[in-house]
Amino acid sequence: MRFDSARAAGLDETRAALVADNYAQTLAPHEIAALALTDALVGIPQALNDELKAQLSLHYTQAQRVELGLGVGLFLGMSKVLIALGCEPEEMPVTVVPTPGSKA
């Protein structure tokens, strides 16, 4: 799923494909920090180390860091429930939806 605000900010399928194991070589520092946070939350959940906290603080306000963390947590939780209930589709096309809370 892609939110329309992400599309408007430049997230197309080519850009989304850059998010792979080698994303640190292909993305901007603020994107790397956000994905490192995601890795810490989704992989083996762990307390964030001081280095990652510092990187996040360079690029995001406290409110933005909270929003990033909660967003990842909500999507992770939702995906776990859908998988547990057997509701995930075999093939999933890209769906663009309005960003929650946006005035679009």
C-alpha positions in Angstrom: 0.0 0.0 0.0 1.2 3.5 -0.8 -0.3 6.6 0.8 -1.0 9.4 -1.7 1.1 11.8 0.3 4.1 9.4 -0.1 3.5 9.3 -3.8 3.3 13.1 -3.9 6.6 13.3 -2.0 8.2 11.1 -4.7 7.7 7.5 -3.6 7.3 5.6 -6.9 7.9 1.9 -7.4 11.5 2.6 -8.6 12.2 4.5 -5.3 10.4 1.8 -3.2 12.6 -0.8 -4.8 15.7 0.9 -3.3 14.6 -0.2 0.1 16.6 -3.4 0.2 19.4 -4.9 2.3 21.8 -2.3 0.8 19.6 0.8 1.4 22.5 2.5 3.2 24.3 2.9 -0.1 21.3 4.2 -2.1 19.3 6.5 0.1 19.6 9.9 1.9 20.8 10.0 5.5 17.3 10.9 6.9 15.8 7.9 5.0 18.6 5.6 6.3 17.8 6.7 9.9 14.1 6.0 9.4 14.8 2.6 7.9 17.3 1.8 10.7 14.5 2.5 13.2 12.2 0.3 11.3 14.8 -2.5 11.2 15.2 -2.2 15.0 11.4 -2.4 15.6 10.6 -5.1 13.0 13.7 -7.3 13.1 14.6 -8.4 16.6 13.0 -5.6 18.7 15.7 -4.0 20.8 16.3 -0.8 22.7 17.6 1.9 20.3 21.3 2.5 20.8 22.7 6.0 21.3 24.1 6.2 17.8 20.7 5.5 16.2 18.9 7.9 18.6 21.4 10.6 17.6 20.9 10.0 13.9 17.2 10.2 14.3 17.5 13.4 16.3 19.5 15.0 13.5 16.7 14.5 11.0 13.4 14.3 12.9 11.7 16.2 15.7 10.6 14.2 18.8 7.0 14.2 17.4 8.2 12.9 14.1 10.2 10.1 15.8 7.2 9.1 17.8 5.0 9.1 14.6 7.6 7.0 12.7 7.8 4.5 15.6 4.0 4.2 16.1 3.4 4.0 12.4 5.8 1.1 12.0 4.3 -0.6 15.1 0.7 -0.2 13.8 1.5 -1.6 10.3 3.5 -4.5 11.8 0.7 -5.4 14.2 -1.9 -5.1 11.5 0.1 -7.4 9.2 0.5 -10.0 11.9 -3.2 -10.1 12.6 -4.0 -10.4 8.9 -1.6 -13.2 8.5 -2.8 -15.0 11.6 -6.4 -14.8 10.3 -5.4 -16.0 6.8 -6.5 -12.7 5.2 -3.4 -11.8 3.3 -3.9 -11.9 -0.5 -1.7 -14.2 -2.6 -0.9 -11.4 -4.9 -1.1 -7.8 -3.7 -1.3 -5.0 -6.2 -0.1 -1.5 -5.2 -3.0 0.5 -3.8 -2.8 4.2 -3.4 -5.0 5.6 -0.6 -5.5 9.0 1.0 -3.1 9.6 3.9 -5.1 9.5 7.2 -5.7 13.0 8.5 -4.8 14.7 5.2 -7.0 17.3 3.6 -6.6 15.7 0.2 
